[in-house]
Amino acid sequence: MTRLASSGQGLSPFALRQLYLACVTSIADYGSPIWWRGQARFKRPLQALQNIGLRKILGVFKTAFIALMEVEAALAPLNI
């Protein structure tokens, strides 16, 4: 995603969001209804993955607020 999101001739934020939803979240969330029981230890790596994806989609700094990035990218928070 980093290479595809280059500032010169990269993909649009909409296309990056589609790529993230199709390729990253579908693999990361595979089988989660079966194994997820609300464990915090599984939430941390998934949240870190979503944070990286949000930063790549929107092209923001590392200090940007996560909840605002989720609203701007139209992605549901991880707890949902």
MARVEXDO-823358 format. One record per residue: residue in three letters; x, y, z of N, C-alpha, C in turn; residue number from 1. Coordinates in nm, 3 decimals. Layout:
! MARVEXDO-823358
<atom><aa>Ala</aa><n_x>X</n_x><n_y>Y</n_y><n_z>Z</n_z><ca_x>X</ca_x><ca_y>Y</ca_y><ca_z>Z</ca_z><c_x>X</c_x><c_y>Y</c_y><c_z>Z</c_z><i>NUM</i></atom>
...
//
This chain:
! MARVEXDO-823358
<atom><aa>Met</aa><n_x>0.082</n_x><n_y>-0.119</n_y><n_z>0.000</n_z><ca_x>0.000</ca_x><ca_y>0.000</ca_y><ca_z>0.000</ca_z><c_x>0.087</c_x><c_y>0.125</c_y><c_z>0.000</c_z><i>1</i></atom>
<atom><aa>Thr</aa><n_x>0.203</n_x><n_y>0.117</n_y><n_z>0.062</n_z><ca_x>0.290</ca_x><ca_y>0.234</ca_y><ca_z>0.066</ca_z><c_x>0.333</c_x><c_y>0.275</c_y><c_z>-0.073</c_z><i>2</i></atom>
<atom><aa>Arg</aa><n_x>0.371</n_x><n_y>0.178</n_y><n_z>-0.153</n_z><ca_x>0.412</ca_x><ca_y>0.210</ca_y><ca_z>-0.290</ca_z><c_x>0.296</c_x><c_y>0.259</c_y><c_z>-0.375</c_z><i>3</i></atom>
<atom><aa>Leu</aa><n_x>0.180</n_x><n_y>0.203</n_y><n_z>-0.355</n_z><ca_x>0.063</ca_x><ca_y>0.245</ca_y><ca_z>-0.432</ca_z><c_x>0.011</c_x><c_y>0.381</c_y><c_z>-0.389</c_z><i>4</i></atom>
<atom><aa>Ala</aa><n_x>0.045</n_x><n_y>0.425</n_y><n_z>-0.268</n_z><ca_x>-0.005</ca_x><ca_y>0.551</ca_y><ca_z>-0.216</ca_z><c_x>0.096</c_x><c_y>0.664</c_y><c_z>-0.231</c_z><i>5</i></atom>
<atom><aa>Ser</aa><n_x>0.193</n_x><n_y>0.651</n_y><n_z>-0.319</n_z><ca_x>0.295</ca_x><ca_y>0.755</ca_y><ca_z>-0.334</ca_z><c_x>0.229</c_x><c_y>0.888</c_y><c_z>-0.367</c_z><i>6</i></atom>
<atom><aa>Ser</aa><n_x>0.290</n_x><n_y>0.995</n_y><n_z>-0.322</n_z><ca_x>0.228</ca_x><ca_y>1.127</ca_y><ca_z>-0.336</ca_z><c_x>0.228</c_x><c_y>1.177</c_y><c_z>-0.480</c_z><i>7</i></atom>
<atom><aa>Gly</aa><n_x>0.317</n_x><n_y>1.128</n_y><n_z>-0.564</n_z><ca_x>0.325</ca_x><ca_y>1.176</ca_y><ca_z>-0.701</ca_z><c_x>0.210</c_x><c_y>1.129</c_y><c_z>-0.788</c_z><i>8</i></atom>
<atom><aa>Gln</aa><n_x>0.207</n_x><n_y>1.000</n_y><n_z>-0.816</n_z><ca_x>0.105</ca_x><ca_y>0.946</ca_y><ca_z>-0.904</ca_z><c_x>0.036</c_x><c_y>0.827</c_y><c_z>-0.841</c_z><i>9</i></atom>
<atom><aa>Gly</aa><n_x>0.015</n_x><n_y>0.833</n_y><n_z>-0.713</n_z><ca_x>-0.044</ca_x><ca_y>0.720</ca_y><ca_z>-0.642</ca_z><c_x>-0.194</c_x><c_y>0.711</c_y><c_z>-0.659</c_z><i>10</i></atom>
<atom><aa>Leu</aa><n_x>-0.249</n_x><n_y>0.608</n_y><n_z>-0.597</n_z><ca_x>-0.393</ca_x><ca_y>0.587</ca_y><ca_z>-0.600</ca_z><c_x>-0.465</c_x><c_y>0.691</c_y><c_z>-0.516</c_z><i>11</i></atom>
<atom><aa>Ser</aa><n_x>-0.591</n_x><n_y>0.709</n_y><n_z>-0.544</n_z><ca_x>-0.673</ca_x><ca_y>0.802</ca_y><ca_z>-0.466</ca_z><c_x>-0.704</c_x><c_y>0.739</c_y><c_z>-0.330</c_z><i>12</i></atom>
<atom><aa>Pro</aa><n_x>-0.741</n_x><n_y>0.820</n_y><n_z>-0.230</n_z><ca_x>-0.779</ca_x><ca_y>0.764</ca_y><ca_z>-0.101</ca_z><c_x>-0.896</c_x><c_y>0.666</c_y><c_z>-0.112</c_z><i>13</i></atom>
<atom><aa>Phe</aa><n_x>-0.989</n_x><n_y>0.690</n_y><n_z>-0.204</n_z><ca_x>-1.100</ca_x><ca_y>0.597</ca_y><ca_z>-0.223</ca_z><c_x>-1.052</c_x><c_y>0.461</c_y><c_z>-0.271</c_z><i>14</i></atom>
<atom><aa>Ala</aa><n_x>-0.960</n_x><n_y>0.460</n_y><n_z>-0.367</n_z><ca_x>-0.906</ca_x><ca_y>0.335</ca_y><ca_z>-0.419</ca_z><c_x>-0.823</c_x><c_y>0.263</c_y><c_z>-0.313</c_z><i>15</i></atom>
<atom><aa>Leu</aa><n_x>-0.749</n_x><n_y>0.338</n_y><n_z>-0.233</n_z><ca_x>-0.671</ca_x><ca_y>0.277</ca_y><ca_z>-0.124</ca_z><c_x>-0.762</c_x><c_y>0.216</c_y><c_z>-0.019</c_z><i>16</i></atom>
<atom><aa>Arg</aa><n_x>-0.874</n_x><n_y>0.281</n_y><n_z>0.008</n_z><ca_x>-0.971</ca_x><ca_y>0.226</ca_y><ca_z>0.104</ca_z><c_x>-1.028</c_x><c_y>0.095</c_y><c_z>0.052</c_z><i>17</i></atom>
<atom><aa>Gln</aa><n_x>-1.062</n_x><n_y>0.091</n_y><n_z>-0.075</n_z><ca_x>-1.113</ca_x><ca_y>-0.033</ca_y><ca_z>-0.135</ca_z><c_x>-1.009</c_x><c_y>-0.144</c_y><c_z>-0.127</c_z><i>18</i></atom>
<atom><aa>Leu</aa><n_x>-0.885</n_x><n_y>-0.111</n_y><n_z>-0.156</n_z><ca_x>-0.777</ca_x><ca_y>-0.208</ca_y><ca_z>-0.149</ca_z><c_x>-0.759</c_x><c_y>-0.260</c_y><c_z>-0.007</c_z><i>19</i></atom>
<atom><aa>Tyr</aa><n_x>-0.765</n_x><n_y>-0.170</n_y><n_z>0.090</n_z><ca_x>-0.751</ca_x><ca_y>-0.208</ca_y><ca_z>0.231</ca_z><c_x>-0.864</c_x><c_y>-0.302</c_y><c_z>0.273</c_z><i>20</i></atom>
<atom><aa>Leu</aa><n_x>-0.987</n_x><n_y>-0.267</n_y><n_z>0.237</n_z><ca_x>-1.100</ca_x><ca_y>-0.350</ca_y><ca_z>0.275</ca_z><c_x>-1.097</c_x><c_y>-0.487</c_y><c_z>0.206</c_z><i>21</i></atom>
<atom><aa>Ala</aa><n_x>-1.058</n_x><n_y>-0.489</n_y><n_z>0.080</n_z><ca_x>-1.061</ca_x><ca_y>-0.614</ca_y><ca_z>0.005</ca_z><c_x>-0.946</c_x><c_y>-0.707</c_y><c_z>0.041</c_z><i>22</i></atom>
<atom><aa>Cys</aa><n_x>-0.828</n_x><n_y>-0.652</n_y><n_z>0.061</n_z><ca_x>-0.710</ca_x><ca_y>-0.737</ca_y><ca_z>0.078</ca_z><c_x>-0.666</c_x><c_y>-0.752</c_y><c_z>0.223</c_z><i>23</i></atom>
<atom><aa>Val</aa><n_x>-0.669</n_x><n_y>-0.647</n_y><n_z>0.300</n_z><ca_x>-0.613</ca_x><ca_y>-0.652</ca_y><ca_z>0.435</ca_z><c_x>-0.715</c_x><c_y>-0.700</c_y><c_z>0.537</c_z><i>24</i></atom>
<atom><aa>Thr</aa><n_x>-0.830</n_x><n_y>-0.634</n_y><n_z>0.544</n_z><ca_x>-0.926</ca_x><ca_y>-0.670</ca_y><ca_z>0.648</ca_z><c_x>-0.989</c_x><c_y>-0.807</c_y><c_z>0.625</c_z><i>25</i></atom>
<atom><aa>Ser</aa><n_x>-1.007</n_x><n_y>-0.845</n_y><n_z>0.500</n_z><ca_x>-1.066</ca_x><ca_y>-0.975</ca_y><ca_z>0.476</ca_z><c_x>-0.974</c_x><c_y>-1.088</c_y><c_z>0.523</c_z><i>26</i></atom>
<atom><aa>Ile</aa><n_x>-0.844</n_x><n_y>-1.070</n_y><n_z>0.511</n_z><ca_x>-0.749</ca_x><ca_y>-1.171</ca_y><ca_z>0.558</ca_z><c_x>-0.732</c_x><c_y>-1.163</c_y><c_z>0.708</c_z><i>27</i></atom>
<atom><aa>Ala</aa><n_x>-0.721</n_x><n_y>-1.042</n_y><n_z>0.762</n_z><ca_x>-0.698</ca_x><ca_y>-1.026</ca_y><ca_z>0.906</ca_z><c_x>-0.818</c_x><c_y>-1.070</c_y><c_z>0.990</c_z><i>28</i></atom>
<atom><aa>Asp</aa><n_x>-0.938</n_x><n_y>-1.050</n_y><n_z>0.938</n_z><ca_x>-1.058</ca_x><ca_y>-1.084</ca_y><ca_z>1.014</ca_z><c_x>-1.112</c_x><c_y>-1.223</c_y><c_z>0.984</c_z><i>29</i></atom>
<atom><aa>Tyr</aa><n_x>-1.044</n_x><n_y>-1.299</n_y><n_z>0.903</n_z><ca_x>-1.093</ca_x><ca_y>-1.430</ca_y><ca_z>0.863</ca_z><c_x>-1.115</c_x><c_y>-1.519</c_y><c_z>0.985</c_z><i>30</i></atom>
<atom><aa>Gly</aa><n_x>-1.231</n_x><n_y>-1.570</n_y><n_z>1.001</n_z><ca_x>-1.263</ca_x><ca_y>-1.660</ca_y><ca_z>1.110</ca_z><c_x>-1.283</c_x><c_y>-1.594</c_y><c_z>1.245</c_z><i>31</i></atom>
<atom><aa>Ser</aa><n_x>-1.284</n_x><n_y>-1.462</n_y><n_z>1.250</n_z><ca_x>-1.296</ca_x><ca_y>-1.394</ca_y><ca_z>1.380</ca_z><c_x>-1.427</c_x><c_y>-1.424</c_y><c_z>1.452</c_z><i>32</i></atom>
<atom><aa>Pro</aa><n_x>-1.540</n_x><n_y>-1.448</n_y><n_z>1.384</n_z><ca_x>-1.660</ca_x><ca_y>-1.485</ca_y><ca_z>1.461</ca_z><c_x>-1.642</c_x><c_y>-1.615</c_y><c_z>1.539</c_z><i>33</i></atom>
<atom><aa>Ile</aa><n_x>-1.550</n_x><n_y>-1.699</n_y><n_z>1.494</n_z><ca_x>-1.529</ca_x><ca_y>-1.827</ca_y><ca_z>1.562</ca_z><c_x>-1.433</c_x><c_y>-1.812</c_y><c_z>1.680</c_z><i>34</i></atom>
<atom><aa>Trp</aa><n_x>-1.317</n_x><n_y>-1.742</n_y><n_z>1.658</n_z><ca_x>-1.216</ca_x><ca_y>-1.738</ca_y><ca_z>1.763</ca_z><c_x>-1.225</c_x><c_y>-1.617</c_y><c_z>1.854</c_z><i>35</i></atom>
<atom><aa>Trp</aa><n_x>-1.298</n_x><n_y>-1.513</n_y><n_z>1.816</n_z><ca_x>-1.302</ca_x><ca_y>-1.391</ca_y><ca_z>1.897</ca_z><c_x>-1.394</c_x><c_y>-1.408</c_y><c_z>2.017</c_z><i>36</i></atom>
<atom><aa>Arg</aa><n_x>-1.340</n_x><n_y>-1.385</n_y><n_z>2.134</n_z><ca_x>-1.417</ca_x><ca_y>-1.391</ca_y><ca_z>2.257</ca_z><c_x>-1.392</c_x><c_y>-1.266</c_y><c_z>2.343</c_z><i>37</i></atom>
<atom><aa>Gly</aa><n_x>-1.352</n_x><n_y>-1.155</n_y><n_z>2.279</n_z><ca_x>-1.330</ca_x><ca_y>-1.030</ca_y><ca_z>2.349</ca_z><c_x>-1.193</c_x><c_y>-1.019</c_y><c_z>2.414</c_z><i>38</i></atom>
<atom><aa>Gln</aa><n_x>-1.098</n_x><n_y>-1.101</n_y><n_z>2.372</n_z><ca_x>-0.965</ca_x><ca_y>-1.097</ca_y><ca_z>2.433</ca_z><c_x>-0.890</c_x><c_y>-0.972</c_y><c_z>2.387</c_z><i>39</i></atom>
<atom><aa>Ala</aa><n_x>-0.833</n_x><n_y>-0.901</n_y><n_z>2.483</n_z><ca_x>-0.759</ca_x><ca_y>-0.779</ca_y><ca_z>2.452</ca_z><c_x>-0.628</c_x><c_y>-0.809</c_y><c_z>2.379</c_z><i>40</i></atom>
<atom><aa>Arg</aa><n_x>-0.572</n_x><n_y>-0.927</n_y><n_z>2.402</n_z><ca_x>-0.443</ca_x><ca_y>-0.958</ca_y><ca_z>2.338</ca_z><c_x>-0.459</c_x><c_y>-0.975</c_y><c_z>2.187</c_z><i>41</i></atom>
<atom><aa>Phe</aa><n_x>-0.575</n_x><n_y>-1.010</n_y><n_z>2.138</n_z><ca_x>-0.597</ca_x><ca_y>-1.020</ca_y><ca_z>1.995</ca_z><c_x>-0.637</c_x><c_y>-0.886</c_y><c_z>1.935</c_z><i>42</i></atom>
<atom><aa>Lys</aa><n_x>-0.689</n_x><n_y>-0.797</n_y><n_z>2.015</n_z><ca_x>-0.733</ca_x><ca_y>-0.667</ca_y><ca_z>1.965</ca_z><c_x>-0.615</c_x><c_y>-0.576</c_y><c_z>1.933</c_z><i>43</i></atom>
<atom><aa>Arg</aa><n_x>-0.509</n_x><n_y>-0.584</n_y><n_z>2.013</n_z><ca_x>-0.395</ca_x><ca_y>-0.493</ca_y><ca_z>1.993</ca_z><c_x>-0.330</c_x><c_y>-0.508</c_y><c_z>1.856</c_z><i>44</i></atom>
<atom><aa>Pro</aa><n_x>-0.296</n_x><n_y>-0.630</n_y><n_z>1.810</n_z><ca_x>-0.236</ca_x><ca_y>-0.640</ca_y><ca_z>1.676</ca_z><c_x>-0.331</c_x><c_y>-0.599</c_y><c_z>1.564</c_z><i>45</i></atom>
<atom><aa>Leu</aa><n_x>-0.459</n_x><n_y>-0.629</n_y><n_z>1.578</n_z><ca_x>-0.555</ca_x><ca_y>-0.587</ca_y><ca_z>1.476</ca_z><c_x>-0.571</c_x><c_y>-0.435</c_y><c_z>1.473</c_z><i>46</i></atom>
<atom><aa>Gln</aa><n_x>-0.569</n_x><n_y>-0.373</n_y><n_z>1.591</n_z><ca_x>-0.579</ca_x><ca_y>-0.227</ca_y><ca_z>1.597</ca_z><c_x>-0.455</c_x><c_y>-0.162</c_y><c_z>1.536</c_z><i>47</i></atom>
<atom><aa>Ala</aa><n_x>-0.338</n_x><n_y>-0.219</n_y><n_z>1.563</n_z><ca_x>-0.215</ca_x><ca_y>-0.166</ca_y><ca_z>1.503</ca_z><c_x>-0.220</c_x><c_y>-0.176</c_y><c_z>1.351</c_z><i>48</i></atom>
<atom><aa>Leu</aa><n_x>-0.272</n_x><n_y>-0.286</n_y><n_z>1.300</n_z><ca_x>-0.286</ca_x><ca_y>-0.305</ca_y><ca_z>1.156</ca_z><c_x>-0.382</c_x><c_y>-0.203</c_y><c_z>1.096</c_z><i>49</i></atom>
<atom><aa>Gln</aa><n_x>-0.493</n_x><n_y>-0.178</n_y><n_z>1.164</n_z><ca_x>-0.589</ca_x><ca_y>-0.079</ca_y><ca_z>1.116</ca_z><c_x>-0.530</c_x><c_y>0.062</c_y><c_z>1.122</c_z><i>50</i></atom>
<atom><aa>Asn</aa><n_x>-0.453</n_x><n_y>0.092</n_y><n_z>1.225</n_z><ca_x>-0.392</ca_x><ca_y>0.224</ca_y><ca_z>1.236</ca_z><c_x>-0.296</c_x><c_y>0.249</c_y><c_z>1.120</c_z><i>51</i></atom>
<atom><aa>Ile</aa><n_x>-0.217</n_x><n_y>0.149</n_y><n_z>1.085</n_z><ca_x>-0.125</ca_x><ca_y>0.163</ca_y><ca_z>0.971</ca_z><c_x>-0.203</c_x><c_y>0.183</c_y><c_z>0.842</c_z><i>52</i></atom>
<atom><aa>Gly</aa><n_x>-0.307</n_x><n_y>0.104</n_y><n_z>0.824</n_z><ca_x>-0.390</ca_x><ca_y>0.119</ca_y><ca_z>0.705</ca_z><c_x>-0.455</c_x><c_y>0.256</c_y><c_z>0.695</c_z><i>53</i></atom>
<atom><aa>Leu</aa><n_x>-0.504</n_x><n_y>0.307</n_y><n_z>0.807</n_z><ca_x>-0.565</ca_x><ca_y>0.440</ca_y><ca_z>0.807</ca_z><c_x>-0.464</c_x><c_y>0.547</c_y><c_z>0.769</c_z><i>54</i></atom>
<atom><aa>Arg</aa><n_x>-0.343</n_x><n_y>0.536</n_y><n_z>0.820</n_z><ca_x>-0.241</ca_x><ca_y>0.635</ca_y><ca_z>0.788</ca_z><c_x>-0.203</c_x><c_y>0.630</c_y><c_z>0.641</c_z><i>55</i></atom>
<atom><aa>Lys</aa><n_x>-0.199</n_x><n_y>0.511</n_y><n_z>0.584</n_z><ca_x>-0.166</ca_x><ca_y>0.497</ca_y><ca_z>0.442</ca_z><c_x>-0.280</c_x><c_y>0.547</c_y><c_z>0.354</c_z><i>56</i></atom>
<atom><aa>Ile</aa><n_x>-0.403</n_x><n_y>0.520</n_y><n_z>0.392</n_z><ca_x>-0.518</ca_x><ca_y>0.565</ca_y><ca_z>0.314</ca_z><c_x>-0.526</c_x><c_y>0.717</c_y><c_z>0.311</c_z><i>57</i></atom>
<atom><aa>Leu</aa><n_x>-0.512</n_x><n_y>0.779</n_y><n_z>0.426</n_z><ca_x>-0.533</ca_x><ca_y>0.923</ca_y><ca_z>0.436</ca_z><c_x>-0.407</c_x><c_y>1.006</c_y><c_z>0.418</c_z><i>58</i></atom>
<atom><aa>Gly</aa><n_x>-0.291</n_x><n_y>0.945</n_y><n_z>0.434</n_z><ca_x>-0.165</ca_x><ca_y>1.019</ca_y><ca_z>0.420</ca_z><c_x>-0.143</c_x><c_y>1.119</c_y><c_z>0.531</c_z><i>59</i></atom>
<atom><aa>Val</aa><n_x>-0.174</n_x><n_y>1.081</n_y><n_z>0.654</n_z><ca_x>-0.161</ca_x><ca_y>1.171</ca_y><ca_z>0.769</ca_z><c_x>-0.035</c_x><c_y>1.139</c_y><c_z>0.848</c_z><i>60</i></atom>
<atom><aa>Phe</aa><n_x>-0.004</n_x><n_y>1.226</n_y><n_z>0.943</n_z><ca_x>0.111</ca_x><ca_y>1.205</ca_y><ca_z>1.030</ca_z><c_x>0.080</c_x><c_y>1.099</c_y><c_z>1.134</c_z><i>61</i></atom>
<atom><aa>Lys</aa><n_x>0.186</n_x><n_y>1.050</n_y><n_z>1.197</n_z><ca_x>0.172</ca_x><ca_y>0.944</ca_y><ca_z>1.296</ca_z><c_x>0.098</c_x><c_y>0.991</c_y><c_z>1.421</c_z><i>62</i></atom>
<atom><aa>Thr</aa><n_x>0.096</n_x><n_y>1.119</n_y><n_z>1.446</n_z><ca_x>0.033</ca_x><ca_y>1.172</ca_y><ca_z>1.567</ca_z><c_x>-0.116</c_x><c_y>1.202</c_y><c_z>1.550</c_z><i>63</i></atom>
<atom><aa>Ala</aa><n_x>-0.172</n_x><n_y>1.173</n_y><n_z>1.433</n_z><ca_x>-0.314</ca_x><ca_y>1.201</ca_y><ca_z>1.410</ca_z><c_x>-0.401</c_x><c_y>1.112</c_y><c_z>1.499</c_z><i>64</i></atom>
<atom><aa>Phe</aa><n_x>-0.515</n_x><n_y>1.165</n_y><n_z>1.539</n_z><ca_x>-0.607</ca_x><ca_y>1.096</ca_y><ca_z>1.629</ca_z><c_x>-0.679</c_x><c_y>0.985</c_y><c_z>1.554</c_z><i>65</i></atom>
<atom><aa>Ile</aa><n_x>-0.679</n_x><n_y>0.866</n_y><n_z>1.611</n_z><ca_x>-0.730</ca_x><ca_y>0.746</ca_y><ca_z>1.545</ca_z><c_x>-0.881</c_x><c_y>0.756</c_y><c_z>1.516</c_z><i>66</i></atom>
<atom><aa>Ala</aa><n_x>-0.959</n_x><n_y>0.800</n_y><n_z>1.612</n_z><ca_x>-1.104</ca_x><ca_y>0.806</ca_y><ca_z>1.593</ca_z><c_x>-1.141</c_x><c_y>0.900</c_y><c_z>1.478</c_z><i>67</i></atom>
<atom><aa>Leu</aa><n_x>-1.070</n_x><n_y>1.011</n_y><n_z>1.465</n_z><ca_x>-1.098</ca_x><ca_y>1.104</ca_y><ca_z>1.356</ca_z><c_x>-1.058</c_x><c_y>1.044</c_y><c_z>1.221</c_z><i>68</i></atom>
<atom><aa>Met</aa><n_x>-0.951</n_x><n_y>0.968</n_y><n_z>1.219</n_z><ca_x>-0.910</ca_x><ca_y>0.903</ca_y><ca_z>1.095</ca_z><c_x>-1.013</c_x><c_y>0.799</c_y><c_z>1.053</c_z><i>69</i></atom>
<atom><aa>Glu</aa><n_x>-1.069</n_x><n_y>0.726</n_y><n_z>1.147</n_z><ca_x>-1.171</ca_x><ca_y>0.626</ca_y><ca_z>1.115</ca_z><c_x>-1.295</c_x><c_y>0.693</c_y><c_z>1.055</c_z><i>70</i></atom>
<atom><aa>Val</aa><n_x>-1.332</n_x><n_y>0.807</n_y><n_z>1.107</n_z><ca_x>-1.448</ca_x><ca_y>0.880</ca_y><ca_z>1.053</ca_z><c_x>-1.415</c_x><c_y>0.931</c_y><c_z>0.913</c_z><i>71</i></atom>
<atom><aa>Glu</aa><n_x>-1.298</n_x><n_y>0.989</n_y><n_z>0.896</n_z><ca_x>-1.260</ca_x><ca_y>1.046</ca_y><ca_z>0.767</ca_z><c_x>-1.249</c_x><c_y>0.939</c_y><c_z>0.658</c_z><i>72</i></atom>
<atom><aa>Ala</aa><n_x>-1.198</n_x><n_y>0.821</n_y><n_z>0.694</n_z><ca_x>-1.184</ca_x><ca_y>0.712</ca_y><ca_z>0.597</ca_z><c_x>-1.310</c_x><c_y>0.627</c_y><c_z>0.585</c_z><i>73</i></atom>
<atom><aa>Ala</aa><n_x>-1.410</n_x><n_y>0.654</n_y><n_z>0.665</n_z><ca_x>-1.537</ca_x><ca_y>0.579</ca_y><ca_z>0.665</ca_z><c_x>-1.514</c_x><c_y>0.432</c_y><c_z>0.695</c_z><i>74</i></atom>
<atom><aa>Leu</aa><n_x>-1.427</n_x><n_y>0.405</n_y><n_z>0.792</n_z><ca_x>-1.404</ca_x><ca_y>0.268</ca_y><ca_z>0.838</ca_z><c_x>-1.460</c_x><c_y>0.254</c_y><c_z>0.979</c_z><i>75</i></atom>
<atom><aa>Ala</aa><n_x>-1.520</n_x><n_y>0.142</n_y><n_z>1.005</n_z><ca_x>-1.577</ca_x><ca_y>0.117</ca_y><ca_z>1.137</ca_z><c_x>-1.465</c_x><c_y>0.094</c_y><c_z>1.239</c_z><i>76</i></atom>
<atom><aa>Pro</aa><n_x>-1.483</n_x><n_y>0.142</n_y><n_z>1.362</n_z><ca_x>-1.385</ca_x><ca_y>0.112</ca_y><ca_z>1.466</ca_z><c_x>-1.373</c_x><c_y>-0.039</c_y><c_z>1.486</c_z><i>77</i></atom>
<atom><aa>Leu</aa><n_x>-1.261</n_x><n_y>-0.080</n_y><n_z>1.536</n_z><ca_x>-1.232</ca_x><ca_y>-0.223</ca_y><ca_z>1.548</ca_z><c_x>-1.327</c_x><c_y>-0.294</c_y><c_z>1.642</c_z><i>78</i></atom>
<atom><aa>Asn</aa><n_x>-1.374</n_x><n_y>-0.227</n_y><n_z>1.747</n_z><ca_x>-1.463</ca_x><ca_y>-0.294</ca_y><ca_z>1.842</ca_z><c_x>-1.600</c_x><c_y>-0.325</c_y><c_z>1.783</c_z><i>79</i></atom>
<atom><aa>Ile</aa><n_x>-1.636</n_x><n_y>-0.261</n_y><n_z>1.673</n_z><ca_x>-1.763</ca_x><ca_y>-0.290</ca_y><ca_z>1.608</ca_z><c_x>-1.746</c_x><c_y>-0.410</c_y><c_z>1.521</c_z><i>80</i></atom>
//
